[in-house]
Amino acid sequence: MKKSILLSAALFALAGCVSHNFAEGRRENWTCAGDKEFSLRQVPGAIELYASGATHRLTPSGEGAFSNGTVTLARDGGRATLTGVHNGPFENCRQRGGLRFW
């Protein structure tokens, strides 16, 4: 009984240390001209973008833009353009359903 109480107390203490970023991990799906698609999710200090079978980590590079020096995602209002990826550029992109996190 004493061990159960100590274990429960330890678990509650650890649970209090957990930081939740509920936006992280939620995937946004985008469709573009020419039936092209990509998805992204927010991670601390960056976004992870999945397009043409590859994942790219992009950091903020200006207002509405993210880049890793090769791949660039630029957003203007509800539209986006993705350049530097295989089968690109991805133009006239719009988010499919869901909420925007950035």
C-alpha distances in whole Angstrom, upper triangle without the diagonal:
4,5,5,6,9,10,11,12,14,15,17,19,20,21,23,25,26,30,31,35,36,39,38,38,40,44,47,50,53,56,60,63,64,61,59,55,53,49,47,44,43,41,41,45,46,46,46,49,50,53,55,53,51,49,50,48,51,50,52,56,57,57,56,56,54,55,54,58,59,57,58,56,58,57,60,59,57,59,58,60,59,61,60,59,60,62,62,63,61,63,63,59,57,53,52,50,47,46,48,46,48
4,5,5,6,9,10,11,12,14,15,17,19,20,21,23,25,29,31,34,35,39,38,38,40,44,47,50,53,57,60,64,65,61,59,56,53,49,47,44,43,40,40,43,45,46,46,49,49,53,55,53,51,48,49,47,50,49,51,55,56,56,55,55,53,54,53,57,58,56,57,56,57,57,59,58,57,59,58,60,58,60,60,58,60,62,62,63,61,63,63,59,57,53,53,50,47,47,48,45,48
4,5,5,6,8,10,10,12,14,15,16,18,20,22,23,27,29,32,33,37,36,36,38,41,45,47,51,54,57,61,62,59,57,53,50,46,44,41,40,38,37,41,43,43,43,46,46,50,52,49,48,45,46,45,47,47,49,52,54,54,53,53,50,51,50,54,55,53,54,53,55,54,57,56,55,56,55,57,55,57,57,55,57,59,59,60,58,60,60,56,55,51,50,48,45,45,46,43,46
4,5,5,6,9,10,11,12,14,15,16,18,20,22,25,27,30,31,34,33,33,36,39,42,45,48,52,55,59,59,56,54,51,48,44,42,39,38,36,36,40,41,41,41,44,45,48,50,48,47,44,45,43,45,45,47,51,52,52,51,51,49,50,49,53,54,52,52,51,53,52,55,54,53,54,53,55,54,56,55,54,55,57,57,58,56,58,58,54,52,48,48,46,42,42,43,41,44
4,5,5,6,9,10,11,12,14,15,17,19,21,24,26,29,30,34,33,34,36,39,42,45,49,52,55,59,60,57,55,51,48,45,43,39,38,36,35,39,41,41,41,44,45,49,51,49,47,45,46,43,45,45,47,50,52,51,50,51,48,50,49,53,54,52,52,51,53,52,54,53,52,54,53,55,54,56,56,54,56,58,58,58,56,58,58,54,52,48,48,46,42,42,43,40,43
4,5,5,6,9,10,11,12,14,16,17,19,23,25,29,30,33,32,33,35,38,42,45,48,52,55,58,60,57,54,51,48,44,42,38,37,35,34,37,39,40,40,43,44,48,50,48,46,43,44,42,44,43,45,48,50,50,49,49,47,48,47,51,52,51,51,50,52,51,54,53,52,53,52,54,53,55,54,53,54,57,57,57,55,57,57,53,52,48,48,46,42,41,42,40,42
4,5,5,6,9,10,11,12,14,16,17,21,23,26,27,31,30,30,32,35,39,42,45,48,52,55,56,53,51,47,44,41,39,35,34,32,31,35,37,37,37,40,41,45,47,44,43,40,41,39,41,41,43,46,48,48,47,47,44,46,45,48,49,48,48,47,49,48,51,50,49,51,50,51,50,52,51,50,51,53,53,54,52,54,54,51,49,45,45,43,40,39,40,37,40
4,5,5,6,9,10,10,13,15,16,19,21,25,25,29,28,29,31,34,37,40,44,47,50,54,55,52,50,46,43,40,37,34,33,31,31,34,36,36,36,39,40,44,46,44,43,40,41,38,40,40,42,45,47,47,45,46,43,45,44,48,49,47,47,46,48,47,49,48,47,49,48,50,49,51,51,49,51,53,53,53,51,53,53,49,47,43,43,41,37,37,38,35,38
4,5,5,6,9,10,11,13,15,18,20,24,25,29,28,29,31,35,38,41,44,48,51,55,56,53,51,47,44,40,38,34,33,31,30,33,35,36,36,40,41,45,47,45,43,40,41,38,40,39,41,45,46,46,45,45,43,45,44,48,49,47,47,46,48,47,49,48,47,49,48,50,49,51,51,50,52,54,53,54,52,53,53,50,48,44,44,42,38,37,38,35,38
4,5,5,6,9,10,11,13,17,19,23,24,28,27,27,30,33,36,39,43,46,49,53,54,51,49,45,42,39,36,32,31,29,28,31,33,34,34,37,39,42,45,42,41,38,38,36,38,37,39,42,44,44,43,43,41,42,41,45,46,45,45,44,46,45,48,47,46,48,47,48,47,49,48,47,49,51,51,52,50,51,52,48,46,43,43,41,37,36,37,34,36
4,5,5,6,9,10,11,15,16,20,21,25,24,24,27,30,33,36,40,43,46,50,51,48,46,42,39,35,33,30,28,26,26,29,31,31,31,35,36,39,42,40,38,35,36,34,35,35,37,40,42,42,41,41,39,40,39,43,44,42,43,41,43,42,45,44,43,45,44,45,44,46,46,44,46,48,48,49,47,49,49,45,43,40,39,37,34,33,34,31,34
4,5,5,6,9,10,14,15,19,20,24,23,24,26,30,33,36,39,43,46,50,51,48,46,42,39,36,33,30,28,26,25,29,31,31,32,35,36,40,43,41,39,36,36,34,36,35,36,40,41,41,40,40,38,40,40,43,45,43,43,41,43,42,44,43,42,44,43,45,44,46,46,45,47,49,49,49,47,48,48,44,43,39,39,37,33,32,33,30,33
4,5,5,7,9,13,15,19,21,24,23,25,27,30,34,37,40,44,46,50,52,49,47,43,40,36,33,30,28,26,24,27,30,31,32,35,36,40,43,41,39,36,36,33,35,34,35,39,40,40,39,40,37,39,39,42,44,42,42,41,42,41,44,43,42,44,43,45,44,46,46,45,47,49,49,49,47,49,48,45,43,40,40,38,34,33,33,30,32
4,5,5,7,11,13,17,18,22,21,22,24,28,31,34,37,41,44,47,49,46,44,40,37,33,30,27,25,22,21,25,27,28,28,32,33,37,40,37,35,32,32,30,32,31,32,36,38,38,37,37,35,36,35,39,40,39,39,38,40,39,41,41,40,42,40,42,41,43,43,41,43,46,45,46,44,46,46,42,41,37,37,36,32,31,31,28,30
4,5,5,9,11,14,16,19,18,20,22,25,28,32,35,38,41,45,47,44,42,38,35,31,28,25,23,21,20,24,26,26,27,30,32,35,38,36,34,31,32,29,31,30,31,35,36,36,35,35,33,35,35,38,40,38,38,36,38,37,39,38,38,39,38,40,39,41,41,40,42,44,44,44,42,44,43,40,38,35,34,32,29,28,28,25,28
4,6,8,11,14,16,19,19,21,23,26,29,33,36,39,42,46,48,45,43,39,36,32,29,25,23,21,20,23,26,27,28,31,33,37,40,38,36,33,32,30,31,30,31,34,35,35,34,35,33,35,35,38,40,38,38,36,38,37,39,38,37,39,38,41,40,42,42,41,43,45,45,45,43,44,44,40,38,35,35,33,30,28,28,25,27
4,6,10,13,15,18,18,19,22,25,28,32,34,38,41,45,46,44,41,38,34,31,27,24,21,19,17,21,23,24,25,29,31,35,38,36,34,30,30,27,28,27,28,32,33,33,32,33,31,32,32,35,37,36,35,34,36,35,37,37,36,38,37,39,37,40,40,39,41,43,42,43,41,42,42,39,37,34,35,33,29,28,27,24,26
4,6,10,12,15,14,16,18,22,24,28,31,35,37,41,43,40,38,34,31,27,24,20,18,16,15,18,21,21,22,26,27,31,34,32,30,27,27,24,26,25,26,30,31,31,30,30,28,30,30,33,35,33,33,31,33,32,35,34,33,35,34,36,34,37,37,36,38,40,39,39,38,39,39,36,34,31,31,29,26,24,24,21,23
4,7,9,12,11,14,16,19,22,26,28,32,35,38,40,38,35,32,28,25,21,18,15,13,12,15,18,19,20,23,25,29,32,31,29,25,25,22,23,22,23,26,28,27,26,27,25,27,27,31,32,30,30,28,29,29,31,30,30,32,31,33,31,34,34,33,36,38,37,37,35,36,36,33,31,28,29,27,23,21,21,18,20
4,6,9,9,11,13,16,19,22,25,29,32,35,37,35,32,29,26,22,19,15,13,12,12,15,16,17,18,21,23,27,30,29,27,23,23,21,22,21,22,25,26,26,24,25,23,26,26,30,31,29,28,26,27,26,29,28,27,29,28,30,29,32,32,31,34,36,34,35,32,34,33,30,28,25,25,23,20,18,18,15,17
4,6,6,9,10,13,16,19,22,26,28,32,34,32,29,26,22,19,16,12,10,9,9,12,13,14,15,18,20,24,27,26,24,21,20,18,18,18,18,22,23,22,21,22,20,22,23,27,28,25,24,23,24,23,25,24,23,25,24,26,26,28,29,28,31,32,31,31,29,30,30,26,24,21,22,21,17,15,15,11,13
4,5,7,8,11,13,17,20,24,27,30,32,30,28,24,21,17,15,11,10,10,12,15,15,14,15,18,20,23,26,26,24,21,21,19,19,19,20,24,24,23,21,22,21,23,24,28,29,26,25,23,24,22,24,23,22,24,23,26,25,28,29,28,30,32,31,30,28,29,28,25,23,19,19,18,14,12,13,10,13
4,6,6,9,10,14,17,20,23,27,29,27,24,21,18,14,11,8,7,8,10,12,12,11,13,15,17,20,24,23,22,18,18,16,16,16,17,20,21,20,17,18,17,20,21,25,26,23,21,19,20,18,21,20,18,20,20,22,22,25,26,25,27,28,27,27,24,25,25,21,19,16,17,15,12,10,9,7,10
4,6,8,11,14,17,21,23,27,29,27,24,20,17,13,10,6,5,5,8,11,10,9,10,13,15,18,22,21,19,16,16,14,14,15,16,19,21,20,18,18,16,18,19,23,23,21,20,18,20,19,22,21,20,21,20,22,21,23,24,23,25,27,26,26,24,25,25,22,20,17,18,17,14,12,12,9,11
4,6,9,12,16,19,22,26,27,24,22,18,15,11,9,6,7,7,10,13,12,10,9,12,13,16,20,18,17,14,15,14,15,16,18,21,23,22,20,20,17,19,20,23,23,21,20,18,20,20,23,22,21,21,20,22,20,23,24,22,24,25,25,25,23,24,24,21,19,16,16,16,13,13,13,11,13
4,7,10,13,17,20,24,25,22,20,17,14,10,8,6,7,10,13,15,14,11,11,12,13,16,19,19,18,15,16,15,16,17,18,22,23,22,19,19,18,20,21,25,24,21,20,18,20,18,21,20,18,19,18,20,20,23,24,22,24,25,24,24,21,23,22,19,17,13,13,12,9,9,10,9,12
4,6,10,13,16,20,21,19,17,13,10,6,6,5,8,11,14,16,14,10,9,9,10,13,16,16,15,13,14,14,15,17,18,21,22,21,18,18,16,18,19,23,22,19,18,15,17,16,19,19,16,17,16,17,17,20,21,19,21,21,21,21,18,19,19,15,14,11,11,11,9,10,10,9,12
4,7,10,13,17,19,16,14,11,9,5,5,6,9,12,16,17,14,11,10,9,10,12,15,16,16,14,15,15,15,17,17,20,20,19,15,16,15,17,19,22,21,18,17,13,15,13,16,15,13,13,12,15,14,18,19,18,20,20,19,19,15,16,16,12,10,7,7,8,7,8,7,8,10
4,7,10,14,15,13,11,7,6,4,7,9,12,16,19,20,17,13,12,10,10,10,13,14,15,14,15,16,16,19,19,21,22,21,17,17,16,18,20,23,21,17,17,14,15,14,16,16,13,12,12,13,13,17,18,16,18,17,16,16,13,14,14,10,9,6,6,8,8,10,10,12,13
4,7,10,12,10,9,6,5,6,8,11,14,18,21,21,18,14,13,11,10,10,13,15,15,15,15,17,16,19,19,20,20,19,16,15,15,17,19,22,20,16,15,12,13,12,14,14,11,9,9,10,11,14,16,15,16,15,14,14,10,11,10,6,5,4,5,9,10,12,11,13,14
4,7,9,7,6,4,7,9,12,15,18,21,24,24,21,17,17,13,12,11,13,15,16,17,17,19,19,21,22,23,23,22,18,18,18,19,21,23,21,17,16,14,14,13,15,15,12,10,10,11,11,14,17,15,16,14,13,13,9,9,8,5,6,6,7,11,13,15,14,17,17
4,6,6,5,6,8,11,14,17,20,23,26,25,22,19,18,14,14,11,13,16,17,18,18,20,19,22,22,22,22,21,17,17,18,19,21,22,20,16,15,13,13,13,14,15,12,9,9,8,9,12,15,14,14,12,10,10,6,6,5,4,6,9,10,14,16,18,16,19,18
4,6,6,9,12,15,17,21,24,27,30,29,25,22,21,18,17,14,14,18,19,20,21,23,22,25,24,24,24,23,20,19,20,21,23,24,21,18,17,15,15,15,16,17,14,11,11,10,11,13,16,15,15,12,11,10,7,6,6,7,9,12,13,17,20,21,20,22,22
4,5,9,12,16,19,23,25,28,31,31,27,24,23,19,17,14,13,17,19,21,21,24,24,26,27,27,27,26,23,22,22,23,24,25,22,19,19,17,18,18,19,20,18,15,14,13,13,14,16,15,14,10,10,10,8,8,9,10,12,15,15,19,22,24,23,25,25
4,7,10,14,17,21,24,27,30,30,26,23,21,17,15,12,12,15,17,19,20,23,23,26,26,27,27,27,23,22,22,23,24,25,23,19,19,18,19,18,20,21,18,15,14,14,14,16,17,15,14,11,12,12,9,10,11,10,11,13,13,16,19,21,21,23,24
4,7,11,14,18,21,23,27,26,23,19,18,14,12,9,9,12,14,15,17,19,19,22,23,24,24,24,21,19,19,19,21,22,19,16,16,14,16,16,18,19,17,14,12,11,10,12,14,12,11,9,9,9,7,9,10,9,11,12,12,16,19,20,19,21,21
4,7,11,14,17,20,23,23,20,16,14,11,9,7,8,11,12,13,14,17,17,20,21,22,23,23,19,18,17,18,19,21,19,15,15,13,15,15,17,18,15,13,11,11,10,13,14,12,12,11,10,11,8,10,11,8,9,10,10,13,15,17,16,18,18
4,7,11,14,16,20,20,16,13,11,7,6,5,8,9,10,10,11,13,14,17,18,19,21,20,17,16,14,15,16,18,16,13,13,11,13,13,16,17,15,13,11,11,9,12,13,10,12,11,11,11,9,11,12,9,10,9,10,13,14,16,14,16,16
4,7,11,13,17,17,14,10,8,6,5,7,10,11,11,9,11,12,13,15,17,19,20,20,16,15,14,15,16,19,17,14,14,11,14,14,17,17,15,14,12,12,11,14,15,13,14,15,14,15,12,14,14,11,11,9,10,12,12,13,12,13,13
4,7,10,13,14,10,7,5,4,6,9,12,13,11,9,9,10,10,12,14,16,18,17,14,13,11,13,14,17,17,13,13,10,13,13,16,17,15,14,12,13,12,14,15,14,16,17,16,16,14,16,16,13,12,10,12,13,12,12,10,10,11
4,7,10,11,9,6,5,7,9,12,16,15,14,11,11,10,10,12,13,17,18,18,15,14,12,14,15,19,19,15,15,13,15,14,18,18,16,16,15,16,15,17,18,17,19,21,20,20,17,19,19,16,15,12,14,14,12,11,10,8,9
4,7,8,6,4,6,9,12,15,19,18,16,13,12,10,10,10,11,15,16,16,14,13,11,14,15,18,19,16,15,13,15,15,18,18,17,17,16,17,16,19,20,19,22,23,22,22,20,21,21,18,17,15,16,16,14,12,10,7,8
4,6,5,5,7,10,13,17,20,19,17,13,12,9,10,10,12,15,17,18,16,15,13,14,14,18,19,17,17,15,17,17,21,21,21,21,19,20,18,20,21,20,23,25,24,24,22,24,24,21,21,18,20,20,17,16,14,11,11
4,6,8,10,13,17,20,23,23,20,16,14,11,11,10,11,15,17,17,16,16,13,15,15,19,20,18,18,17,19,19,22,23,23,23,21,22,21,22,23,22,25,28,26,26,25,26,27,24,23,21,23,23,20,18,16,12,12
4,7,10,13,17,20,23,23,20,16,14,10,9,7,8,11,13,14,14,13,11,12,12,16,18,16,16,15,16,17,20,21,22,22,20,20,19,20,21,21,24,27,25,24,23,25,26,23,23,21,24,24,21,19,16,13,11
4,7,10,13,16,19,19,16,13,10,7,6,4,7,10,12,14,12,11,8,9,10,13,15,13,12,12,14,15,18,19,19,19,17,17,16,17,17,17,21,23,21,21,20,21,22,20,20,18,21,22,20,17,15,12,10
4,6,10,13,16,16,14,10,8,6,5,6,8,12,14,14,12,11,8,9,10,14,14,12,11,10,12,13,17,18,17,17,14,15,13,15,16,15,18,20,19,18,17,19,20,17,17,15,17,18,17,15,12,10,9
4,7,10,13,13,10,7,6,5,6,9,12,14,17,17,15,13,10,11,11,14,14,11,12,11,14,15,19,20,19,18,15,15,13,15,15,13,16,18,17,18,16,19,20,17,17,16,17,19,17,16,14,13,12
4,7,10,10,8,6,5,6,7,11,13,15,17,17,15,13,10,10,11,14,13,10,10,9,12,13,17,19,17,16,13,13,10,12,12,10,13,15,14,14,13,15,17,14,15,13,15,17,16,16,14,13,13
4,7,7,6,4,6,9,11,14,16,18,20,21,18,16,13,13,13,16,14,11,12,11,15,16,19,21,19,17,14,14,11,13,12,10,11,13,13,14,12,15,17,14,15,14,15,17,17,18,16,16,16
4,5,6,7,8,11,12,16,18,19,21,22,19,16,14,14,14,16,13,10,12,11,15,16,19,21,19,16,13,12,9,10,10,7,8,9,9,11,9,13,15,13,14,14,15,18,19,20,18,18,18
4,6,9,10,14,15,19,21,22,24,25,22,19,17,16,16,18,14,12,14,14,17,19,22,24,22,19,16,14,11,12,11,7,6,7,9,11,10,14,17,15,17,17,17,21,22,23,22,22,22
4,7,10,14,16,20,22,23,26,27,24,21,19,18,17,19,16,14,16,16,20,21,25,26,24,22,19,17,14,15,13,10,9,10,12,14,14,18,20,18,19,19,19,22,22,24,23,23,23
4,7,10,13,16,19,20,23,24,22,19,16,15,14,16,13,11,14,14,18,20,24,25,24,21,18,17,13,13,12,9,9,11,12,14,14,18,20,18,20,19,20,23,23,23,22,21,21
4,7,10,13,16,18,21,22,20,17,14,13,12,14,13,10,13,13,17,18,22,24,22,21,17,16,13,14,12,10,11,14,14,16,15,18,21,18,19,18,19,21,21,21,19,19,18
4,6,10,13,14,17,19,17,14,11,9,8,11,10,8,10,11,14,16,20,22,21,19,16,15,12,12,11,9,12,15,14,15,15,18,20,18,19,18,20,22,22,21,19,18,17
4,7,10,12,15,17,15,13,9,8,7,10,11,9,10,11,14,16,20,22,21,20,17,16,13,14,13,12,15,18,17,17,17,20,21,19,20,19,21,23,21,20,18,16,15
4,7,9,12,14,12,9,5,5,5,9,9,8,8,8,11,13,17,19,19,18,14,14,11,12,12,12,16,18,16,16,16,18,20,17,19,18,21,22,21,20,17,15,13
4,6,9,12,11,8,5,6,6,9,12,10,9,10,12,13,17,19,20,19,16,16,14,15,15,16,19,22,19,19,19,20,21,19,20,20,22,24,22,20,17,14,12
4,6,8,8,6,4,6,9,11,13,12,10,9,10,11,14,16,18,17,14,15,14,15,16,17,21,23,20,19,19,19,20,19,20,19,22,23,22,19,16,14,10
4,7,8,5,5,6,9,9,12,11,9,9,9,12,14,17,18,17,15,14,14,14,15,17,21,23,20,18,18,19,20,19,20,21,24,26,24,22,18,17,13
4,6,5,7,9,12,13,15,14,11,10,9,10,12,14,17,16,14,14,14,15,17,19,23,24,21,19,19,19,19,19,20,20,24,25,24,22,18,16,13
4,6,9,11,15,16,18,16,12,11,8,8,9,11,14,14,13,14,15,16,19,21,24,25,22,20,19,18,18,17,18,18,22,23,22,19,15,14,11
4,7,10,14,15,17,14,11,8,6,5,7,9,11,11,9,11,12,14,17,18,22,22,19,17,16,15,15,14,14,15,18,19,19,16,12,12,8
4,7,11,12,13,11,7,6,4,6,9,12,13,12,9,10,10,11,13,15,19,20,17,15,14,14,15,14,15,16,19,21,20,18,14,14,10
4,7,9,10,8,6,5,7,9,12,15,15,14,11,11,10,11,12,13,17,19,16,15,14,15,17,15,16,16,20,21,20,18,15,14,11
4,6,7,6,4,6,9,12,15,18,18,17,13,12,10,9,10,11,15,17,15,14,14,16,18,17,19,19,22,24,23,22,18,17,14
4,6,6,7,10,12,15,19,22,22,20,16,15,12,11,10,11,15,18,16,16,16,19,21,20,22,21,24,26,26,24,21,19,17
4,6,7,11,13,17,19,23,23,21,18,15,13,11,9,12,15,18,15,15,17,19,21,21,23,24,27,29,28,27,24,22,20
4,7,10,13,16,20,23,23,20,17,14,11,8,6,8,11,14,12,12,14,17,20,19,22,22,25,28,28,27,24,23,21
4,7,10,13,17,20,20,17,13,11,7,6,4,6,10,12,10,10,11,14,16,15,18,19,21,24,24,23,20,20,18
4,6,10,13,16,17,14,10,8,6,5,6,8,12,14,11,10,10,12,14,13,16,17,20,22,22,21,18,18,15
4,7,10,13,13,11,7,6,5,7,9,10,14,14,11,10,9,10,12,10,12,13,16,19,19,18,15,15,12
4,7,10,11,9,6,5,7,9,12,13,17,17,13,11,11,10,11,10,12,13,17,19,19,18,14,15,12
4,6,7,6,4,6,9,12,15,16,19,19,16,14,12,11,10,9,10,11,15,16,16,15,11,12,10
4,6,5,6,9,12,14,18,19,22,21,18,16,14,12,10,10,10,12,16,17,18,16,13,14,12
4,6,8,11,14,17,21,22,25,24,21,18,16,14,11,11,10,11,14,15,15,14,11,13,11
4,7,11,14,17,21,21,23,22,19,17,14,12,10,8,6,7,11,12,13,11,9,12,11
4,7,10,14,17,18,20,19,16,14,11,9,6,5,5,8,11,13,14,14,12,14,13
4,7,10,14,14,17,16,13,11,8,7,6,5,7,9,12,15,16,15,12,14,12
4,7,10,11,14,13,10,7,6,5,6,6,9,11,15,18,19,18,16,17,15
4,7,7,10,10,7,6,5,7,9,8,11,13,16,19,20,19,17,17,15
4,6,9,9,6,5,6,8,12,12,15,17,19,23,23,23,20,21,19
4,7,9,6,7,9,12,15,15,18,19,22,25,26,25,23,23,21
4,6,5,7,8,12,15,14,17,18,20,23,24,24,22,22,21
4,5,8,10,13,17,16,19,20,21,25,26,27,25,25,24
4,7,8,11,15,14,17,19,20,24,25,26,25,26,25
3,5,8,12,12,15,17,19,23,24,25,23,24,22
4,6,10,10,14,16,19,22,24,24,22,23,21
4,7,7,11,13,15,18,20,21,19,20,19
4,5,9,12,15,18,20,20,18,20,19
4,7,10,13,16,18,19,17,19,18
4,7,9,13,15,15,14,16,15
4,6,9,11,12,11,14,14
4,6,8,9,8,11,12
4,7,9,10,13,15
4,7,9,12,15
4,7,10,12
4,6,9
4,6
4
